[in-house]
Amino acid sequence: MELHHHFSHEHPLEFIEEHNLKSEKANCSGCGEQASGPSYSCTECEFYLDKKCFEASPEVNHPFHPNHSLKLLASPPYIGSWAICAFCDRRCENFVYHCSTNL
C-alpha cells in the first residue's frame, strides 16, 4: 500500500482505485461533492479527496486576475464558513483559489 501526502491534510492518504458508494458514502474534503471513482482516503480519519482535487494545481493564473497568481487554499482565508473562489466564481466552503498577494 503506497501512501501519499497532500498539503491540506496532516495524515497520509491511501489511493483508492474505485470508491464504492454503496458501502461507504463520503464527501470530498476539497470540493464537497460525493466521492466516487478514484480518490484518496485518510488512513486515520474520515478525510477524502477525489482525484481531481488531489491533483489540483497549487497555483494557477487566470485571465480575469492577470496581475497575480491564484493560490489553492485548503479553506477560505477569512473568518467565516465560505468564500467565493477567485478561479471558478462559485461559493466554496473547502478548497478555494485566492489571490496570492492578499494572504
N, CA, C and O atoms as a GROMACS GRO file, in nm:
protein
  412
    1MET      N    1   0.085  -0.118   0.000
    1MET     CA    2   0.000   0.000   0.000
    1MET      C    3   0.090   0.124   0.000
    1MET      O    4   0.169   0.145   0.092
    2GLU      N    5   0.076   0.205  -0.104
    2GLU     CA    6   0.154   0.327  -0.114
    2GLU      C    7   0.075   0.443  -0.054
    2GLU      O    8  -0.042   0.461  -0.086
    3LEU      N    9   0.139   0.520   0.033
    3LEU     CA   10   0.074   0.634   0.096
    3LEU      C   11   0.120   0.763   0.031
    3LEU      O   12   0.235   0.775  -0.012
    4HIS      N   13   0.030   0.859   0.025
    4HIS     CA   14   0.057   0.988  -0.039
    4HIS      C   15   0.032   1.100   0.062
    4HIS      O   16  -0.040   1.083   0.160
    5HIS      N   17   0.094   1.213   0.036
    5HIS     CA   18   0.075   1.329   0.124
    5HIS      C   19   0.016   1.443   0.043
    5HIS      O   20   0.045   1.459  -0.075
    6HIS      N   21  -0.067   1.522   0.109
    6HIS     CA   22  -0.129   1.639   0.047
    6HIS      C   23  -0.120   1.755   0.144
    6HIS      O   24  -0.135   1.737   0.265
    7PHE      N   25  -0.095   1.875   0.092
    7PHE     CA   26  -0.076   1.992   0.178
    7PHE      C   27  -0.194   2.019   0.270
    7PHE      O   28  -0.177   2.082   0.375
    8SER      N   29  -0.313   1.975   0.233
    8SER     CA   30  -0.434   2.010   0.307
    8SER      C   31  -0.464   1.919   0.426
    8SER      O   32  -0.559   1.943   0.500
    9HIS      N   33  -0.383   1.814   0.444
    9HIS     CA   34  -0.415   1.718   0.550
    9HIS      C   35  -0.288   1.666   0.614
    9HIS      O   36  -0.189   1.640   0.546
   10GLU      N   37  -0.290   1.650   0.745
   10GLU     CA   38  -0.169   1.610   0.818
   10GLU      C   39  -0.139   1.461   0.815
   10GLU      O   40  -0.026   1.421   0.840
   11HIS      N   41  -0.238   1.378   0.784
   11HIS     CA   42  -0.217   1.232   0.782
   11HIS      C   43  -0.189   1.183   0.640
   11HIS      O   44  -0.224   1.251   0.543
   12PRO      N   45  -0.126   1.066   0.626
   12PRO     CA   46  -0.105   1.008   0.493
   12PRO      C   47  -0.237   0.963   0.431
   12PRO      O   48  -0.331   0.926   0.501
   13LEU      N   49  -0.242   0.966   0.299
   13LEU     CA   50  -0.363   0.928   0.225
   13LEU      C   51  -0.334   0.805   0.139
   13LEU      O   52  -0.227   0.792   0.079
   14GLU      N   53  -0.431   0.716   0.136
   14GLU     CA   54  -0.421   0.594   0.056
   14GLU      C   55  -0.504   0.610  -0.072
   14GLU      O   56  -0.618   0.657  -0.066
   15PHE      N   57  -0.446   0.573  -0.187
   15PHE     CA   58  -0.518   0.582  -0.313
   15PHE      C   59  -0.619   0.468  -0.322
   15PHE      O   60  -0.586   0.353  -0.297
   16ILE      N   61  -0.743   0.502  -0.359
   16ILE     CA   62  -0.850   0.404  -0.379
   16ILE      C   63  -0.889   0.411  -0.527
   16ILE      O   64  -0.936   0.514  -0.574
   17GLU      N   65  -0.871   0.302  -0.599
   17GLU     CA   66  -0.899   0.299  -0.743
   17GLU      C   67  -1.046   0.329  -0.773
   17GLU      O   68  -1.076   0.407  -0.863
   18GLU      N   69  -1.135   0.267  -0.700
   18GLU     CA   70  -1.279   0.285  -0.723
   18GLU      C   71  -1.349   0.298  -0.589
   18GLU      O   72  -1.352   0.203  -0.511
   19HIS      N   73  -1.404   0.415  -0.562
   19HIS     CA   74  -1.475   0.438  -0.436
   19HIS      C   75  -1.612   0.373  -0.445
   19HIS      O   76  -1.690   0.406  -0.534
   20ASN      N   77  -1.642   0.282  -0.356
   20ASN     CA   78  -1.768   0.209  -0.356
   20ASN      C   79  -1.873   0.287  -0.279
   20ASN      O   80  -1.872   0.288  -0.156
   21LEU      N   81  -1.965   0.353  -0.350
   21LEU     CA   82  -2.066   0.437  -0.287
   21LEU      C   83  -2.167   0.358  -0.206
   21LEU      O   84  -2.226   0.412  -0.112
   22LYS      N   85  -2.189   0.231  -0.239
   22LYS     CA   86  -2.288   0.153  -0.166
   22LYS      C   87  -2.241   0.121  -0.025
   22LYS      O   88  -2.321   0.123   0.069
   23SER      N   89  -2.114   0.092  -0.009
   23SER     CA   90  -2.065   0.053   0.123
   23SER      C   91  -2.024   0.173   0.208
   23SER      O   92  -2.028   0.166   0.330
   24GLU      N   93  -1.985   0.281   0.144
   24GLU     CA   94  -1.936   0.395   0.221
   24GLU      C   95  -1.965   0.525   0.147
   24GLU      O   96  -1.912   0.548   0.038
   25LYS      N   97  -2.047   0.609   0.206
   25LYS     CA   98  -2.076   0.739   0.144
   25LYS      C   99  -1.987   0.843   0.210
   25LYS      O  100  -1.983   0.855   0.332
   26ALA      N  101  -1.916   0.917   0.128
   26ALA     CA  102  -1.824   1.018   0.180
   26ALA      C  103  -1.820   1.135   0.083
   26ALA      O  104  -1.835   1.118  -0.038
   27ASN      N  105  -1.801   1.253   0.137
   27ASN     CA  106  -1.786   1.372   0.055
   27ASN      C  107  -1.639   1.408   0.046
   27ASN      O  108  -1.564   1.393   0.142
   28CYS      N  109  -1.600   1.456  -0.070
   28CYS     CA  110  -1.463   1.503  -0.091
   28CYS      C  111  -1.439   1.623   0.001
   28CYS      O  112  -1.521   1.715   0.006
   29SER      N  113  -1.328   1.622   0.071
   29SER     CA  114  -1.295   1.732   0.161
   29SER      C  115  -1.243   1.853   0.085
   29SER      O  116  -1.222   1.959   0.144
   30GLY      N  117  -1.222   1.839  -0.045
   30GLY     CA  118  -1.177   1.951  -0.127
   30GLY      C  119  -1.292   2.027  -0.190
   30GLY      O  120  -1.304   2.148  -0.170
   31CYS      N  121  -1.377   1.957  -0.266
   31CYS     CA  122  -1.487   2.023  -0.338
   31CYS      C  123  -1.621   2.005  -0.269
   31CYS      O  124  -1.716   2.077  -0.302
   32GLY      N  125  -1.632   1.912  -0.176
   32GLY     CA  126  -1.757   1.889  -0.105
   32GLY      C  127  -1.853   1.796  -0.176
   32GLY      O  128  -1.958   1.763  -0.121
   33GLU      N  129  -1.820   1.753  -0.298
   33GLU     CA  130  -1.908   1.663  -0.372
   33GLU      C  131  -1.889   1.519  -0.323
   33GLU      O  132  -1.787   1.485  -0.264
   34GLN      N  133  -1.990   1.436  -0.349
   34GLN     CA  134  -1.982   1.296  -0.306
   34GLN      C  135  -1.867   1.227  -0.378
   34GLN      O  136  -1.857   1.232  -0.501
   35ALA      N  137  -1.782   1.161  -0.301
   35ALA     CA  138  -1.667   1.092  -0.358
   35ALA      C  139  -1.713   0.971  -0.439
   35ALA      O  140  -1.794   0.891  -0.393
   36SER      N  141  -1.661   0.960  -0.560
   36SER     CA  142  -1.687   0.844  -0.645
   36SER      C  143  -1.567   0.829  -0.738
   36SER      O  144  -1.496   0.926  -0.763
   37GLY      N  145  -1.547   0.711  -0.788
   37GLY     CA  146  -1.432   0.689  -0.874
   37GLY      C  147  -1.302   0.694  -0.796
   37GLY      O  148  -1.303   0.676  -0.674
   38PRO      N  149  -1.191   0.717  -0.865
   38PRO     CA  150  -1.062   0.721  -0.797
   38PRO      C  151  -1.057   0.833  -0.693
   38PRO      O  152  -1.101   0.945  -0.718
   39SER      N  153  -1.005   0.800  -0.576
   39SER     CA  154  -0.997   0.900  -0.469
   39SER      C  155  -0.886   0.864  -0.372
   39SER      O  156  -0.823   0.758  -0.383
   40TYR      N  157  -0.863   0.952  -0.278
   40TYR     CA  158  -0.762   0.932  -0.174
   40TYR      C  159  -0.832   0.938  -0.040
   40TYR      O  160  -0.914   1.027  -0.015
   41SER      N  161  -0.799   0.844   0.047
   41SER     CA  162  -0.865   0.832   0.176
   41SER      C  163  -0.761   0.836   0.288
   41SER      O  164  -0.654   0.776   0.276
   42CYS      N  165  -0.793   0.905   0.395
   42CYS     CA  166  -0.705   0.909   0.511
   42CYS      C  167  -0.711   0.775   0.582
   42CYS      O  168  -0.818   0.718   0.600
   43THR      N  169  -0.596   0.727   0.622
   43THR     CA  170  -0.589   0.600   0.694
   43THR      C  171  -0.622   0.616   0.842
   43THR      O  172  -0.637   0.516   0.913
   44GLU      N  173  -0.632   0.740   0.890
   44GLU     CA  174  -0.655   0.764   1.032
   44GLU      C  175  -0.786   0.834   1.065
   44GLU      O  176  -0.832   0.827   1.180
   45CYS      N  177  -0.848   0.901   0.970
   45CYS     CA  178  -0.972   0.973   0.999
   45CYS      C  179  -1.061   0.976   0.873
   45CYS      O  180  -1.024   0.917   0.771
   46GLU      N  181  -1.172   1.040   0.880
   46GLU     CA  182  -1.268   1.043   0.768
   46GLU      C  183  -1.242   1.161   0.675
   46GLU      O  184  -1.326   1.250   0.662
   47PHE      N  185  -1.128   1.162   0.611
   47PHE     CA  186  -1.088   1.265   0.516
   47PHE      C  187  -1.074   1.200   0.380
   47PHE      O  188  -1.005   1.099   0.367
   48TYR      N  189  -1.139   1.257   0.279
   48TYR     CA  190  -1.134   1.204   0.143
   48TYR      C  191  -1.102   1.317   0.046
   48TYR      O  192  -1.144   1.431   0.067
   49LEU      N  193  -1.030   1.286  -0.058
   49LEU     CA  194  -1.010   1.377  -0.170
   49LEU      C  195  -1.032   1.298  -0.298
   49LEU      O  196  -0.972   1.192  -0.317
   50ASP      N  197  -1.118   1.351  -0.386
   50ASP     CA  198  -1.129   1.284  -0.516
   50ASP      C  199  -1.001   1.316  -0.594
   50ASP      O  200  -0.926   1.407  -0.558
   51LYS      N  201  -0.978   1.241  -0.700
   51LYS     CA  202  -0.852   1.251  -0.775
   51LYS      C  203  -0.830   1.392  -0.828
   51LYS      O  204  -0.718   1.442  -0.826
   52LYS      N  205  -0.937   1.457  -0.877
   52LYS     CA  206  -0.918   1.591  -0.935
   52LYS      C  207  -0.878   1.693  -0.830
   52LYS      O  208  -0.799   1.784  -0.858
   53CYS      N  209  -0.930   1.681  -0.709
   53CYS     CA  210  -0.890   1.774  -0.602
   53CYS      C  211  -0.750   1.743  -0.552
   53CYS      O  212  -0.673   1.835  -0.521
   54PHE      N  213  -0.715   1.615  -0.543
   54PHE     CA  214  -0.580   1.578  -0.502
   54PHE      C  215  -0.477   1.633  -0.600
   54PHE      O  216  -0.369   1.677  -0.559
   55GLU      N  217  -0.510   1.631  -0.729
   55GLU     CA  218  -0.417   1.674  -0.833
   55GLU      C  219  -0.432   1.822  -0.870
   55GLU      O  220  -0.363   1.868  -0.962
   56ALA      N  221  -0.518   1.895  -0.803
   56ALA     CA  222  -0.538   2.037  -0.835
   56ALA      C  223  -0.406   2.113  -0.822
   56ALA      O  224  -0.330   2.092  -0.727
   57SER      N  225  -0.382   2.200  -0.916
   57SER     CA  226  -0.259   2.278  -0.916
   57SER      C  227  -0.253   2.370  -0.794
   57SER      O  228  -0.352   2.435  -0.762
   58PRO      N  229  -0.140   2.375  -0.726
   58PRO     CA  230  -0.130   2.460  -0.608
   58PRO      C  231  -0.135   2.610  -0.640
   58PRO      O  232  -0.164   2.692  -0.553
   59GLU      N  233  -0.107   2.644  -0.765
   59GLU     CA  234  -0.110   2.785  -0.806
   59GLU      C  235  -0.149   2.792  -0.953
   59GLU      O  236  -0.098   2.715  -1.035
   60VAL      N  237  -0.238   2.884  -0.988
   60VAL     CA  238  -0.284   2.899  -1.126
   60VAL      C  239  -0.286   3.046  -1.164
   60VAL      O  240  -0.289   3.135  -1.079
   61ASN      N  241  -0.285   3.070  -1.294
   61ASN     CA  242  -0.307   3.204  -1.348
   61ASN      C  243  -0.444   3.205  -1.413
   61ASN      O  244  -0.485   3.106  -1.473
   62HIS      N  245  -0.513   3.317  -1.401
   62HIS     CA  246  -0.648   3.327  -1.455
   62HIS      C  247  -0.661   3.459  -1.530
   62HIS      O  248  -0.614   3.562  -1.480
   63PRO      N  249  -0.723   3.459  -1.650
   63PRO     CA  250  -0.733   3.581  -1.730
   63PRO      C  251  -0.813   3.693  -1.661
   63PRO      O  252  -0.793   3.810  -1.693
   64PHE      N  253  -0.902   3.660  -1.570
   64PHE     CA  254  -0.978   3.763  -1.500
   64PHE      C  255  -0.900   3.825  -1.384
   64PHE      O  256  -0.945   3.922  -1.324
   65HIS      N  257  -0.785   3.769  -1.354
   65HIS     CA  258  -0.699   3.820  -1.246
   65HIS      C  259  -0.554   3.812  -1.295
   65HIS      O  260  -0.474   3.737  -1.239
   66PRO      N  261  -0.520   3.890  -1.401
   66PRO     CA  262  -0.393   3.871  -1.470
   66PRO      C  263  -0.268   3.920  -1.395
   66PRO      O  264  -0.157   3.878  -1.429
   67ASN      N  265  -0.283   4.005  -1.296
   67ASN     CA  266  -0.166   4.064  -1.230
   67ASN      C  267  -0.100   3.974  -1.126
   67ASN      O  268   0.018   3.992  -1.094
   68HIS      N  269  -0.175   3.879  -1.072
   68HIS     CA  270  -0.121   3.791  -0.969
   68HIS      C  271  -0.171   3.648  -0.992
   68HIS      O  272  -0.276   3.627  -1.052
   69SER      N  273  -0.095   3.555  -0.944
   69SER     CA  274  -0.142   3.416  -0.950
   69SER      C  275  -0.242   3.391  -0.838
   69SER      O  276  -0.250   3.466  -0.740
   70LEU      N  277  -0.318   3.284  -0.854
   70LEU     CA  278  -0.414   3.242  -0.752
   70LEU      C  279  -0.359   3.118  -0.684
   70LEU      O  280  -0.315   3.024  -0.750
   71LYS      N  281  -0.361   3.117  -0.552
   71LYS     CA  282  -0.305   3.007  -0.474
   71LYS      C  283  -0.418   2.922  -0.418
   71LYS      O  284  -0.518   2.974  -0.369
   72LEU      N  285  -0.402   2.789  -0.426
   72LEU     CA  286  -0.501   2.697  -0.372
   72LEU      C  287  -0.488   2.691  -0.220
   72LEU      O  288  -0.381   2.661  -0.167
   73LEU      N  289  -0.598   2.719  -0.152
   73LEU     CA  290  -0.603   2.712  -0.006
   73LEU      C  291  -0.694   2.597   0.036
   73LEU      O  292  -0.791   2.567  -0.034
   74ALA      N  293  -0.664   2.533   0.147
   74ALA     CA  294  -0.745   2.422   0.196
   74ALA      C  295  -0.877   2.470   0.255
   74ALA      O  296  -0.970   2.391   0.268
   75SER      N  297  -0.885   2.598   0.290
   75SER     CA  298  -1.008   2.656   0.343
   75SER      C  299  -1.008   2.805   0.311
   75SER      O  300  -0.902   2.861   0.283
   76PRO      N  301  -1.124   2.870   0.314
   76PRO     CA  302  -1.131   3.013   0.286
   76PRO      C  303  -1.038   3.093   0.377
   76PRO      O  304  -1.020   3.057   0.494
   77PRO      N  305  -0.977   3.200   0.325
   77PRO     CA  306  -0.876   3.274   0.401
   77PRO      C  307  -0.931   3.364   0.511
   77PRO      O  308  -0.856   3.410   0.597
   78TYR      N  309  -1.059   3.390   0.510
   78TYR     CA  310  -1.116   3.483   0.606
   78TYR      C  311  -1.205   3.411   0.705
   78TYR      O  312  -1.250   3.299   0.679
   79ILE      N  313  -1.231   3.472   0.816
   79ILE     CA  314  -1.319   3.415   0.918
   79ILE      C  315  -1.459   3.401   0.860
   79ILE      O  316  -1.512   3.495   0.800
   80GLY      N  317  -1.519   3.286   0.877
   80GLY     CA  318  -1.650   3.256   0.819
   80GLY      C  319  -1.646   3.116   0.760
   80GLY      O  320  -1.541   3.052   0.757
   81SER      N  321  -1.758   3.072   0.714
   81SER     CA  322  -1.764   2.933   0.668
   81SER      C  323  -1.753   2.916   0.517
   81SER      O  324  -1.750   2.803   0.470
   82TRP      N  325  -1.746   3.025   0.439
   82TRP     CA  326  -1.737   3.010   0.295
   82TRP      C  327  -1.673   3.133   0.232
   82TRP      O  328  -1.656   3.237   0.297
   83ALA      N  329  -1.638   3.121   0.103
   83ALA     CA  330  -1.581   3.231   0.025
   83ALA      C  331  -1.620   3.209  -0.120
   83ALA      O  332  -1.664   3.100  -0.158
   84ILE      N  333  -1.604   3.312  -0.201
   84ILE     CA  334  -1.622   3.299  -0.346
   84ILE      C  335  -1.486   3.269  -0.406
   84ILE      O  336  -1.391   3.347  -0.390
   85CYS      N  337  -1.476   3.157  -0.475
   85CYS     CA  338  -1.350   3.116  -0.535
   85CYS      C  339  -1.312   3.215  -0.646
   85CYS      O  340  -1.394   3.247  -0.731
   86ALA      N  341  -1.188   3.263  -0.644
   86ALA     CA  342  -1.141   3.359  -0.744
   86ALA      C  343  -1.120   3.293  -0.880
   86ALA      O  344  -1.107   3.364  -0.980
   87PHE      N  345  -1.118   3.161  -0.887
   87PHE     CA  346  -1.098   3.091  -1.014
   87PHE      C  347  -1.231   3.055  -1.080
   87PHE      O  348  -1.252   3.086  -1.197
   88CYS      N  349  -1.321   2.990  -1.006
   88CYS     CA  350  -1.446   2.941  -1.066
   88CYS      C  351  -1.566   3.031  -1.036
   88CYS      O  352  -1.674   3.011  -1.092
   89ASP      N  353  -1.549   3.130  -0.947
   89ASP     CA  354  -1.652   3.226  -0.911
   89ASP      C  355  -1.774   3.160  -0.846
   89ASP      O  356  -1.885   3.212  -0.855
   90ARG      N  357  -1.751   3.045  -0.781
   90ARG     CA  358  -1.859   2.976  -0.709
   90ARG      C  359  -1.834   2.986  -0.560
   90ARG      O  360  -1.722   3.010  -0.515
   91ARG      N  361  -1.940   2.966  -0.484
   91ARG     CA  362  -1.929   2.962  -0.338
   91ARG      C  363  -1.852   2.835  -0.300
   91ARG      O  364  -1.887   2.726  -0.344
   92CYS      N  365  -1.751   2.849  -0.218
   92CYS     CA  366  -1.669   2.736  -0.176
   92CYS      C  367  -1.656   2.736  -0.025
   92CYS      O  368  -1.633   2.840   0.038
   93GLU      N  369  -1.671   2.618   0.033
   93GLU     CA  370  -1.655   2.604   0.177
   93GLU      C  371  -1.527   2.531   0.213
   93GLU      O  372  -1.487   2.529   0.330
   94ASN      N  373  -1.462   2.471   0.115
   94ASN     CA  374  -1.341   2.394   0.139
   94ASN      C  375  -1.228   2.454   0.056
   94ASN      O  376  -1.186   2.566   0.083
   95PHE      N  377  -1.178   2.382  -0.044
   95PHE     CA  378  -1.072   2.434  -0.128
   95PHE      C  379  -1.119   2.559  -0.200
   95PHE      O  380  -1.233   2.567  -0.246
   96VAL      N  381  -1.029   2.657  -0.210
   96VAL     CA  382  -1.063   2.782  -0.278
   96VAL      C  383  -0.933   2.841  -0.335
   96VAL      O  384  -0.829   2.838  -0.270
   97TYR      N  385  -0.942   2.896  -0.456
   97TYR     CA  386  -0.828   2.969  -0.512
   97TYR      C  387  -0.843   3.114  -0.472
   97TYR      O  388  -0.951   3.173  -0.482
   98HIS      N  389  -0.732   3.173  -0.425
   98HIS     CA  390  -0.735   3.309  -0.373
   98HIS      C  391  -0.609   3.382  -0.420
   98HIS      O  392  -0.504   3.321  -0.438
   99CYS      N  393  -0.621   3.513  -0.439
   99CYS     CA  394  -0.508   3.594  -0.483
   99CYS      C  395  -0.389   3.574  -0.390
   99CYS      O  396  -0.402   3.586  -0.268
  100SER      N  397  -0.275   3.544  -0.447
  100SER     CA  398  -0.156   3.513  -0.367
  100SER      C  399  -0.099   3.635  -0.295
  100SER      O  400  -0.020   3.620  -0.202
  101THR      N  401  -0.138   3.756  -0.335
  101THR     CA  402  -0.085   3.876  -0.268
  101THR      C  403  -0.171   3.920  -0.151
  101THR      O  404  -0.129   4.006  -0.073
  102ASN      N  405  -0.290   3.864  -0.136
  102ASN     CA  406  -0.380   3.906  -0.029
  102ASN      C  407  -0.388   3.804   0.084
  102ASN      O  408  -0.491   3.794   0.150
  103LEU      N  409  -0.283   3.730   0.107
  103LEU     CA  410  -0.287   3.628   0.213
  103LEU      C  411  -0.221   3.680   0.339
  103LEU      O  412  -0.214   3.608   0.439
   0.00000   0.00000   0.00000
